[in-house]
Structure formats: structure tokens, C-alpha cells
């Protein structure tokens, strides 16, 4: 059946043990200064839209050390996935469209881990509002086709010692209200 574990009630809050994940990071010396437009163009394909039964949100495609090349990890807010149920992850295609069925993957989040689903919950923490999803590109997208891992753009996460400065220009790309994938907001660090 591809179902590991017990229970499949989609209304159950996910109870999946957290797994240690080591992210690929970008050192301060490797960062380059870009205009806001250049920065957005560089990272806009690293944001995904997520729809879960009863909710929606966004996530970021992250690089993870020592994983199979067909495993793609998404970091999102725990509150996005906390209700569990059917989940759909929408990756942007080469043109930053979120409706290309070759870039859409589905799964189920509940008390079990379904190895036959493309999307699974790796773990999360309700208190810090963080969750990690895994997309298995060995499994087909909604179109029935398999997506090559080189079609996925991963974000560069700064090392933990990185800090932003007051007045530094920042931006966010996300999926506000679950209906605007790829939306951009900008601002400055205010404190």
C-alpha cells in the first residue's frame, strides 16, 4: 500500500518525528550585492505555493546536504500544514508560472508517512512555526510526468552567523492568502 505507520485520518494533527536536516549554506564571502530587481530574478523560482485541506501558504526550496538528487526539500511555516489532509505543492516553472502540471506534486499529511506520495512531511516544530516537506521527484507530478531535478531552483541559505543591518533593503516572495503565488513585497530592516 506504500503506507508506513498506522492511522490515516486526515483530520488528525500530524504527528511525525522530526528528522535532523543539514541545510546547504552560503558564506558571507560568497554573497554578491544585487539590485532589488536582480535579487528577485535570482530567487523567484525558489518559492513554492502550498495548498492543504483548509489552508494555503508558501514555502522555500532549500538545499540539503547528503540527499538523493531526486529529493527536494521545502521549508514552510508549521501553521500552513498543521491541519493536515491532502497537500499540493506548486513549483514555479521556467517562466515562473505556478499552473504547469509538470511542476505540481501531491501527498497527504496525517499521522502516517505515505511513501507512495510525492509530498511527505519530514518534521516540524509548532512552537517555532517551522516545518520541512520532502518532494520525491522519482514519483510523477500531477501531469503523470517525472520532473528532472535540474528544473528545480534551490535557495541559498546564509550561515547562522549572518545578520542583517538596520536600513538594509529586504524583500519577500510568497503566496499571500493562498491566491497570489510568486508575489513580492519589499521593505527595509527597521531595527
Biotite code that builds the C-alpha atoms (Angstrom):
import biotite.structure as struc

atoms = struc.array([
    struc.Atom([0.000, 0.000, 0.000], chain_id="A", res_id=1, res_name="UNK", atom_name="CA", element="C"),
    struc.Atom([3.000, 2.307, 0.386], chain_id="A", res_id=2, res_name="UNK", atom_name="CA", element="C"),
    struc.Atom([1.687, 3.384, 3.790], chain_id="A", res_id=3, res_name="UNK", atom_name="CA", element="C"),
    struc.Atom([4.222, 3.227, 6.590], chain_id="A", res_id=4, res_name="UNK", atom_name="CA", element="C"),
    struc.Atom([2.843, 3.577, 10.091], chain_id="A", res_id=5, res_name="UNK", atom_name="CA", element="C"),
    struc.Atom([-0.695, 3.421, 11.310], chain_id="A", res_id=6, res_name="UNK", atom_name="CA", element="C"),
    struc.Atom([-3.743, 5.614, 11.048], chain_id="A", res_id=7, res_name="UNK", atom_name="CA", element="C"),
    struc.Atom([-4.885, 7.646, 8.076], chain_id="A", res_id=8, res_name="UNK", atom_name="CA", element="C"),
    struc.Atom([-7.437, 10.070, 9.473], chain_id="A", res_id=9, res_name="UNK", atom_name="CA", element="C"),
    struc.Atom([-6.716, 13.285, 7.538], chain_id="A", res_id=10, res_name="UNK", atom_name="CA", element="C"),
    struc.Atom([-8.295, 15.391, 10.288], chain_id="A", res_id=11, res_name="UNK", atom_name="CA", element="C"),
    struc.Atom([-5.604, 14.234, 12.735], chain_id="A", res_id=12, res_name="UNK", atom_name="CA", element="C"),
    struc.Atom([-2.884, 16.746, 13.570], chain_id="A", res_id=13, res_name="UNK", atom_name="CA", element="C"),
    struc.Atom([0.352, 15.454, 12.018], chain_id="A", res_id=14, res_name="UNK", atom_name="CA", element="C"),
    struc.Atom([2.463, 13.517, 14.488], chain_id="A", res_id=15, res_name="UNK", atom_name="CA", element="C"),
    struc.Atom([5.691, 12.835, 12.629], chain_id="A", res_id=16, res_name="UNK", atom_name="CA", element="C"),
    struc.Atom([9.013, 12.712, 14.483], chain_id="A", res_id=17, res_name="UNK", atom_name="CA", element="C"),
    struc.Atom([11.426, 15.479, 13.494], chain_id="A", res_id=18, res_name="UNK", atom_name="CA", element="C"),
    struc.Atom([14.391, 14.406, 11.395], chain_id="A", res_id=19, res_name="UNK", atom_name="CA", element="C"),
    struc.Atom([17.773, 16.136, 11.549], chain_id="A", res_id=20, res_name="UNK", atom_name="CA", element="C"),
    struc.Atom([18.294, 18.148, 8.377], chain_id="A", res_id=21, res_name="UNK", atom_name="CA", element="C"),
    struc.Atom([21.546, 19.950, 7.498], chain_id="A", res_id=22, res_name="UNK", atom_name="CA", element="C"),
    struc.Atom([20.985, 22.777, 5.023], chain_id="A", res_id=23, res_name="UNK", atom_name="CA", element="C"),
    struc.Atom([23.408, 23.845, 2.323], chain_id="A", res_id=24, res_name="UNK", atom_name="CA", element="C"),
    struc.Atom([24.519, 27.343, 3.309], chain_id="A", res_id=25, res_name="UNK", atom_name="CA", element="C"),
    struc.Atom([26.114, 30.359, 1.635], chain_id="A", res_id=26, res_name="UNK", atom_name="CA", element="C"),
    struc.Atom([29.052, 32.038, 3.375], chain_id="A", res_id=27, res_name="UNK", atom_name="CA", element="C"),
    struc.Atom([29.160, 35.823, 3.764], chain_id="A", res_id=28, res_name="UNK", atom_name="CA", element="C"),
    struc.Atom([32.180, 35.929, 1.415], chain_id="A", res_id=29, res_name="UNK", atom_name="CA", element="C"),
    struc.Atom([30.101, 34.167, -1.282], chain_id="A", res_id=30, res_name="UNK", atom_name="CA", element="C"),
    struc.Atom([27.287, 36.742, -1.248], chain_id="A", res_id=31, res_name="UNK", atom_name="CA", element="C"),
    struc.Atom([27.120, 39.283, -4.049], chain_id="A", res_id=32, res_name="UNK", atom_name="CA", element="C"),
    struc.Atom([25.458, 42.682, -3.954], chain_id="A", res_id=33, res_name="UNK", atom_name="CA", element="C"),
    struc.Atom([22.489, 42.868, -6.302], chain_id="A", res_id=34, res_name="UNK", atom_name="CA", element="C"),
    struc.Atom([19.809, 45.418, -7.075], chain_id="A", res_id=35, res_name="UNK", atom_name="CA", element="C"),
    struc.Atom([16.349, 44.551, -5.784], chain_id="A", res_id=36, res_name="UNK", atom_name="CA", element="C"),
    struc.Atom([15.248, 43.553, -9.304], chain_id="A", res_id=37, res_name="UNK", atom_name="CA", element="C"),
    struc.Atom([18.338, 41.360, -9.810], chain_id="A", res_id=38, res_name="UNK", atom_name="CA", element="C"),
    struc.Atom([17.826, 39.716, -6.416], chain_id="A", res_id=39, res_name="UNK", atom_name="CA", element="C"),
    struc.Atom([14.166, 38.951, -7.147], chain_id="A", res_id=40, res_name="UNK", atom_name="CA", element="C"),
    struc.Atom([15.069, 37.478, -10.553], chain_id="A", res_id=41, res_name="UNK", atom_name="CA", element="C"),
    struc.Atom([17.716, 35.309, -8.888], chain_id="A", res_id=42, res_name="UNK", atom_name="CA", element="C"),
    struc.Atom([15.428, 33.813, -6.246], chain_id="A", res_id=43, res_name="UNK", atom_name="CA", element="C"),
    struc.Atom([11.872, 33.988, -7.573], chain_id="A", res_id=44, res_name="UNK", atom_name="CA", element="C"),
    struc.Atom([11.893, 30.332, -8.634], chain_id="A", res_id=45, res_name="UNK", atom_name="CA", element="C"),
    struc.Atom([12.859, 29.226, -5.111], chain_id="A", res_id=46, res_name="UNK", atom_name="CA", element="C"),
    struc.Atom([9.376, 29.983, -3.731], chain_id="A", res_id=47, res_name="UNK", atom_name="CA", element="C"),
    struc.Atom([6.557, 27.425, -3.892], chain_id="A", res_id=48, res_name="UNK", atom_name="CA", element="C"),
    struc.Atom([2.815, 27.697, -3.298], chain_id="A", res_id=49, res_name="UNK", atom_name="CA", element="C"),
    struc.Atom([1.278, 25.165, -0.918], chain_id="A", res_id=50, res_name="UNK", atom_name="CA", element="C"),
    struc.Atom([-2.372, 24.188, -0.571], chain_id="A", res_id=51, res_name="UNK", atom_name="CA", element="C"),
    struc.Atom([-3.508, 21.938, 2.242], chain_id="A", res_id=52, res_name="UNK", atom_name="CA", element="C"),
    struc.Atom([-7.055, 20.913, 3.132], chain_id="A", res_id=53, res_name="UNK", atom_name="CA", element="C"),
    struc.Atom([-8.464, 24.043, 4.744], chain_id="A", res_id=54, res_name="UNK", atom_name="CA", element="C"),
    struc.Atom([-5.426, 26.279, 4.207], chain_id="A", res_id=55, res_name="UNK", atom_name="CA", element="C"),
    struc.Atom([-2.666, 27.575, 1.992], chain_id="A", res_id=56, res_name="UNK", atom_name="CA", element="C"),
    struc.Atom([0.684, 29.286, 2.182], chain_id="A", res_id=57, res_name="UNK", atom_name="CA", element="C"),
    struc.Atom([4.140, 29.371, 0.714], chain_id="A", res_id=58, res_name="UNK", atom_name="CA", element="C"),
    struc.Atom([7.475, 27.672, 1.178], chain_id="A", res_id=59, res_name="UNK", atom_name="CA", element="C"),
    struc.Atom([11.089, 27.923, 0.091], chain_id="A", res_id=60, res_name="UNK", atom_name="CA", element="C"),
    struc.Atom([13.046, 25.272, -1.815], chain_id="A", res_id=61, res_name="UNK", atom_name="CA", element="C"),
    struc.Atom([16.177, 24.575, 0.198], chain_id="A", res_id=62, res_name="UNK", atom_name="CA", element="C"),
    struc.Atom([19.377, 22.704, -0.491], chain_id="A", res_id=63, res_name="UNK", atom_name="CA", element="C"),
    struc.Atom([20.030, 19.822, 1.878], chain_id="A", res_id=64, res_name="UNK", atom_name="CA", element="C"),
    struc.Atom([23.406, 18.122, 2.262], chain_id="A", res_id=65, res_name="UNK", atom_name="CA", element="C"),
    struc.Atom([23.844, 14.406, 1.591], chain_id="A", res_id=66, res_name="UNK", atom_name="CA", element="C"),
    struc.Atom([20.474, 13.718, -0.047], chain_id="A", res_id=67, res_name="UNK", atom_name="CA", element="C"),
    struc.Atom([19.487, 11.898, -3.189], chain_id="A", res_id=68, res_name="UNK", atom_name="CA", element="C"),
    struc.Atom([19.420, 14.219, -6.199], chain_id="A", res_id=69, res_name="UNK", atom_name="CA", element="C"),
    struc.Atom([15.730, 13.409, -6.639], chain_id="A", res_id=70, res_name="UNK", atom_name="CA", element="C"),
    struc.Atom([14.785, 14.611, -3.136], chain_id="A", res_id=71, res_name="UNK", atom_name="CA", element="C"),
    struc.Atom([13.694, 18.240, -2.918], chain_id="A", res_id=72, res_name="UNK", atom_name="CA", element="C"),
    struc.Atom([13.103, 19.874, 0.470], chain_id="A", res_id=73, res_name="UNK", atom_name="CA", element="C"),
    struc.Atom([10.729, 22.727, 1.245], chain_id="A", res_id=74, res_name="UNK", atom_name="CA", element="C"),
    struc.Atom([10.781, 24.775, 4.434], chain_id="A", res_id=75, res_name="UNK", atom_name="CA", element="C"),
    struc.Atom([7.446, 26.326, 5.375], chain_id="A", res_id=76, res_name="UNK", atom_name="CA", element="C"),
    struc.Atom([5.547, 27.523, 8.417], chain_id="A", res_id=77, res_name="UNK", atom_name="CA", element="C"),
    struc.Atom([4.116, 24.793, 10.628], chain_id="A", res_id=78, res_name="UNK", atom_name="CA", element="C"),
    struc.Atom([0.744, 26.551, 10.724], chain_id="A", res_id=79, res_name="UNK", atom_name="CA", element="C"),
    struc.Atom([0.462, 26.048, 6.934], chain_id="A", res_id=80, res_name="UNK", atom_name="CA", element="C"),
    struc.Atom([0.484, 22.238, 7.285], chain_id="A", res_id=81, res_name="UNK", atom_name="CA", element="C"),
    struc.Atom([-0.786, 21.793, 10.878], chain_id="A", res_id=82, res_name="UNK", atom_name="CA", element="C"),
    struc.Atom([-4.351, 20.961, 9.838], chain_id="A", res_id=83, res_name="UNK", atom_name="CA", element="C"),
    struc.Atom([-3.123, 18.001, 7.805], chain_id="A", res_id=84, res_name="UNK", atom_name="CA", element="C"),
    struc.Atom([-5.050, 16.416, 4.955], chain_id="A", res_id=85, res_name="UNK", atom_name="CA", element="C"),
    struc.Atom([-4.369, 16.465, 1.243], chain_id="A", res_id=86, res_name="UNK", atom_name="CA", element="C"),
    struc.Atom([-1.442, 18.678, 0.259], chain_id="A", res_id=87, res_name="UNK", atom_name="CA", element="C"),
    struc.Atom([-0.423, 20.106, -3.101], chain_id="A", res_id=88, res_name="UNK", atom_name="CA", element="C"),
    struc.Atom([2.912, 21.831, -3.740], chain_id="A", res_id=89, res_name="UNK", atom_name="CA", element="C"),
    struc.Atom([3.158, 24.107, -6.786], chain_id="A", res_id=90, res_name="UNK", atom_name="CA", element="C"),
    struc.Atom([6.682, 24.762, -8.072], chain_id="A", res_id=91, res_name="UNK", atom_name="CA", element="C"),
    struc.Atom([7.215, 27.673, -10.485], chain_id="A", res_id=92, res_name="UNK", atom_name="CA", element="C"),
    struc.Atom([8.224, 26.542, -13.962], chain_id="A", res_id=93, res_name="UNK", atom_name="CA", element="C"),
    struc.Atom([10.928, 28.219, -16.104], chain_id="A", res_id=94, res_name="UNK", atom_name="CA", element="C"),
    struc.Atom([8.509, 31.103, -16.823], chain_id="A", res_id=95, res_name="UNK", atom_name="CA", element="C"),
    struc.Atom([7.538, 31.420, -13.121], chain_id="A", res_id=96, res_name="UNK", atom_name="CA", element="C"),
    struc.Atom([4.055, 30.025, -13.779], chain_id="A", res_id=97, res_name="UNK", atom_name="CA", element="C"),
    struc.Atom([2.505, 28.001, -10.958], chain_id="A", res_id=98, res_name="UNK", atom_name="CA", element="C"),
    struc.Atom([-0.128, 26.167, -13.003], chain_id="A", res_id=99, res_name="UNK", atom_name="CA", element="C"),
    struc.Atom([2.135, 23.837, -15.042], chain_id="A", res_id=100, res_name="UNK", atom_name="CA", element="C"),
    struc.Atom([1.038, 20.279, -14.116], chain_id="A", res_id=101, res_name="UNK", atom_name="CA", element="C"),
    struc.Atom([4.618, 19.036, -14.661], chain_id="A", res_id=102, res_name="UNK", atom_name="CA", element="C"),
    struc.Atom([5.585, 21.126, -11.587], chain_id="A", res_id=103, res_name="UNK", atom_name="CA", element="C"),
    struc.Atom([2.681, 20.213, -9.250], chain_id="A", res_id=104, res_name="UNK", atom_name="CA", element="C"),
    struc.Atom([3.038, 17.443, -6.641], chain_id="A", res_id=105, res_name="UNK", atom_name="CA", element="C"),
    struc.Atom([0.565, 15.955, -4.153], chain_id="A", res_id=106, res_name="UNK", atom_name="CA", element="C"),
    struc.Atom([0.511, 13.977, -0.947], chain_id="A", res_id=107, res_name="UNK", atom_name="CA", element="C"),
    struc.Atom([-1.290, 13.500, 2.355], chain_id="A", res_id=108, res_name="UNK", atom_name="CA", element="C"),
    struc.Atom([-0.254, 14.764, 5.766], chain_id="A", res_id=109, res_name="UNK", atom_name="CA", element="C"),
    struc.Atom([-1.579, 12.972, 8.819], chain_id="A", res_id=110, res_name="UNK", atom_name="CA", element="C"),
    struc.Atom([-0.259, 10.598, 11.462], chain_id="A", res_id=111, res_name="UNK", atom_name="CA", element="C"),
    struc.Atom([1.319, 8.341, 8.813], chain_id="A", res_id=112, res_name="UNK", atom_name="CA", element="C"),
    struc.Atom([4.072, 8.727, 6.258], chain_id="A", res_id=113, res_name="UNK", atom_name="CA", element="C"),
    struc.Atom([2.889, 7.667, 2.804], chain_id="A", res_id=114, res_name="UNK", atom_name="CA", element="C"),
    struc.Atom([5.898, 6.568, 0.793], chain_id="A", res_id=115, res_name="UNK", atom_name="CA", element="C"),
    struc.Atom([3.787, 6.340, -2.361], chain_id="A", res_id=116, res_name="UNK", atom_name="CA", element="C"),
    struc.Atom([3.053, 10.099, -2.260], chain_id="A", res_id=117, res_name="UNK", atom_name="CA", element="C"),
    struc.Atom([5.351, 12.645, -3.868], chain_id="A", res_id=118, res_name="UNK", atom_name="CA", element="C"),
    struc.Atom([4.935, 15.067, -0.928], chain_id="A", res_id=119, res_name="UNK", atom_name="CA", element="C"),
    struc.Atom([5.713, 13.942, 2.625], chain_id="A", res_id=120, res_name="UNK", atom_name="CA", element="C"),
    struc.Atom([6.203, 15.741, 5.930], chain_id="A", res_id=121, res_name="UNK", atom_name="CA", element="C"),
    struc.Atom([9.761, 15.268, 7.218], chain_id="A", res_id=122, res_name="UNK", atom_name="CA", element="C"),
    struc.Atom([9.160, 17.038, 10.529], chain_id="A", res_id=123, res_name="UNK", atom_name="CA", element="C"),
    struc.Atom([8.358, 20.287, 12.164], chain_id="A", res_id=124, res_name="UNK", atom_name="CA", element="C"),
    struc.Atom([8.011, 22.309, 15.312], chain_id="A", res_id=125, res_name="UNK", atom_name="CA", element="C"),
    struc.Atom([4.765, 24.020, 16.248], chain_id="A", res_id=126, res_name="UNK", atom_name="CA", element="C"),
    struc.Atom([6.455, 26.402, 18.741], chain_id="A", res_id=127, res_name="UNK", atom_name="CA", element="C"),
    struc.Atom([8.980, 27.845, 16.274], chain_id="A", res_id=128, res_name="UNK", atom_name="CA", element="C"),
    struc.Atom([6.381, 27.522, 13.452], chain_id="A", res_id=129, res_name="UNK", atom_name="CA", element="C"),
    struc.Atom([8.717, 25.613, 11.116], chain_id="A", res_id=130, res_name="UNK", atom_name="CA", element="C"),
    struc.Atom([8.018, 22.522, 9.010], chain_id="A", res_id=131, res_name="UNK", atom_name="CA", element="C"),
    struc.Atom([10.034, 20.661, 6.381], chain_id="A", res_id=132, res_name="UNK", atom_name="CA", element="C"),
    struc.Atom([8.427, 18.852, 3.444], chain_id="A", res_id=133, res_name="UNK", atom_name="CA", element="C"),
    struc.Atom([10.141, 16.423, 1.075], chain_id="A", res_id=134, res_name="UNK", atom_name="CA", element="C"),
    struc.Atom([9.224, 16.076, -2.592], chain_id="A", res_id=135, res_name="UNK", atom_name="CA", element="C"),
    struc.Atom([10.310, 12.808, -4.228], chain_id="A", res_id=136, res_name="UNK", atom_name="CA", element="C"),
    struc.Atom([10.998, 13.512, -7.908], chain_id="A", res_id=137, res_name="UNK", atom_name="CA", element="C"),
    struc.Atom([11.169, 9.750, -8.543], chain_id="A", res_id=138, res_name="UNK", atom_name="CA", element="C"),
    struc.Atom([7.384, 9.932, -8.338], chain_id="A", res_id=139, res_name="UNK", atom_name="CA", element="C"),
    struc.Atom([5.323, 11.642, -11.041], chain_id="A", res_id=140, res_name="UNK", atom_name="CA", element="C"),
    struc.Atom([3.926, 15.141, -10.916], chain_id="A", res_id=141, res_name="UNK", atom_name="CA", element="C"),
    struc.Atom([0.193, 15.804, -11.372], chain_id="A", res_id=142, res_name="UNK", atom_name="CA", element="C"),
    struc.Atom([0.703, 15.583, -15.145], chain_id="A", res_id=143, res_name="UNK", atom_name="CA", element="C"),
    struc.Atom([1.911, 11.980, -14.788], chain_id="A", res_id=144, res_name="UNK", atom_name="CA", element="C"),
    struc.Atom([5.387, 13.028, -15.950], chain_id="A", res_id=145, res_name="UNK", atom_name="CA", element="C"),
    struc.Atom([8.528, 12.967, -13.832], chain_id="A", res_id=146, res_name="UNK", atom_name="CA", element="C"),
    struc.Atom([10.327, 16.272, -13.290], chain_id="A", res_id=147, res_name="UNK", atom_name="CA", element="C"),
    struc.Atom([14.103, 16.413, -13.592], chain_id="A", res_id=148, res_name="UNK", atom_name="CA", element="C"),
    struc.Atom([15.856, 17.798, -10.502], chain_id="A", res_id=149, res_name="UNK", atom_name="CA", element="C"),
    struc.Atom([17.769, 20.287, -12.671], chain_id="A", res_id=150, res_name="UNK", atom_name="CA", element="C"),
    struc.Atom([14.433, 22.073, -13.273], chain_id="A", res_id=151, res_name="UNK", atom_name="CA", element="C"),
    struc.Atom([14.254, 22.986, -9.566], chain_id="A", res_id=152, res_name="UNK", atom_name="CA", element="C"),
    struc.Atom([15.978, 26.122, -8.222], chain_id="A", res_id=153, res_name="UNK", atom_name="CA", element="C"),
    struc.Atom([17.106, 25.956, -4.591], chain_id="A", res_id=154, res_name="UNK", atom_name="CA", element="C"),
    struc.Atom([17.593, 28.967, -2.305], chain_id="A", res_id=155, res_name="UNK", atom_name="CA", element="C"),
    struc.Atom([20.980, 29.757, -0.801], chain_id="A", res_id=156, res_name="UNK", atom_name="CA", element="C"),
    struc.Atom([20.555, 29.985, 2.963], chain_id="A", res_id=157, res_name="UNK", atom_name="CA", element="C"),
    struc.Atom([23.085, 32.162, 4.811], chain_id="A", res_id=158, res_name="UNK", atom_name="CA", element="C"),
    struc.Atom([25.141, 30.640, 7.603], chain_id="A", res_id=159, res_name="UNK", atom_name="CA", element="C"),
    struc.Atom([23.722, 31.053, 11.119], chain_id="A", res_id=160, res_name="UNK", atom_name="CA", element="C"),
    struc.Atom([26.248, 33.787, 11.955], chain_id="A", res_id=161, res_name="UNK", atom_name="CA", element="C"),
    struc.Atom([24.856, 36.057, 9.197], chain_id="A", res_id=162, res_name="UNK", atom_name="CA", element="C"),
    struc.Atom([22.962, 39.109, 10.395], chain_id="A", res_id=163, res_name="UNK", atom_name="CA", element="C"),
    struc.Atom([21.127, 41.903, 8.627], chain_id="A", res_id=164, res_name="UNK", atom_name="CA", element="C"),
    struc.Atom([21.726, 45.581, 9.340], chain_id="A", res_id=165, res_name="UNK", atom_name="CA", element="C"),
    struc.Atom([19.268, 48.340, 10.130], chain_id="A", res_id=166, res_name="UNK", atom_name="CA", element="C"),
    struc.Atom([18.275, 50.038, 6.874], chain_id="A", res_id=167, res_name="UNK", atom_name="CA", element="C"),
    struc.Atom([19.191, 47.031, 4.721], chain_id="A", res_id=168, res_name="UNK", atom_name="CA", element="C"),
    struc.Atom([16.791, 46.540, 1.823], chain_id="A", res_id=169, res_name="UNK", atom_name="CA", element="C"),
    struc.Atom([14.887, 43.250, 2.023], chain_id="A", res_id=170, res_name="UNK", atom_name="CA", element="C"),
    struc.Atom([12.089, 41.513, 0.155], chain_id="A", res_id=171, res_name="UNK", atom_name="CA", element="C"),
    struc.Atom([9.815, 38.513, 0.494], chain_id="A", res_id=172, res_name="UNK", atom_name="CA", element="C"),
    struc.Atom([8.338, 36.265, -2.164], chain_id="A", res_id=173, res_name="UNK", atom_name="CA", element="C"),
    struc.Atom([5.367, 34.166, -1.190], chain_id="A", res_id=174, res_name="UNK", atom_name="CA", element="C"),
    struc.Atom([1.746, 33.175, -1.609], chain_id="A", res_id=175, res_name="UNK", atom_name="CA", element="C"),
    struc.Atom([-0.339, 35.596, 0.494], chain_id="A", res_id=176, res_name="UNK", atom_name="CA", element="C"),
    struc.Atom([-3.867, 34.407, 1.276], chain_id="A", res_id=177, res_name="UNK", atom_name="CA", element="C"),
    struc.Atom([-3.129, 31.294, -0.799], chain_id="A", res_id=178, res_name="UNK", atom_name="CA", element="C"),
    struc.Atom([-4.132, 33.007, -4.032], chain_id="A", res_id=179, res_name="UNK", atom_name="CA", element="C"),
    struc.Atom([-1.090, 35.038, -5.135], chain_id="A", res_id=180, res_name="UNK", atom_name="CA", element="C"),
    struc.Atom([1.879, 32.697, -5.668], chain_id="A", res_id=181, res_name="UNK", atom_name="CA", element="C"),
    struc.Atom([5.110, 34.467, -6.527], chain_id="A", res_id=182, res_name="UNK", atom_name="CA", element="C"),
    struc.Atom([4.006, 37.816, -5.049], chain_id="A", res_id=183, res_name="UNK", atom_name="CA", element="C"),
    struc.Atom([6.799, 40.162, -3.986], chain_id="A", res_id=184, res_name="UNK", atom_name="CA", element="C"),
    struc.Atom([6.837, 42.622, -1.076], chain_id="A", res_id=185, res_name="UNK", atom_name="CA", element="C"),
    struc.Atom([9.795, 44.835, -0.227], chain_id="A", res_id=186, res_name="UNK", atom_name="CA", element="C"),
    struc.Atom([10.914, 46.903, 2.707], chain_id="A", res_id=187, res_name="UNK", atom_name="CA", element="C"),
    struc.Atom([13.868, 47.665, 4.955], chain_id="A", res_id=188, res_name="UNK", atom_name="CA", element="C"),
    struc.Atom([15.154, 46.261, 8.213], chain_id="A", res_id=189, res_name="UNK", atom_name="CA", element="C"),
    struc.Atom([13.744, 48.668, 10.778], chain_id="A", res_id=190, res_name="UNK", atom_name="CA", element="C"),
    struc.Atom([15.606, 47.671, 13.937], chain_id="A", res_id=191, res_name="UNK", atom_name="CA", element="C"),
])
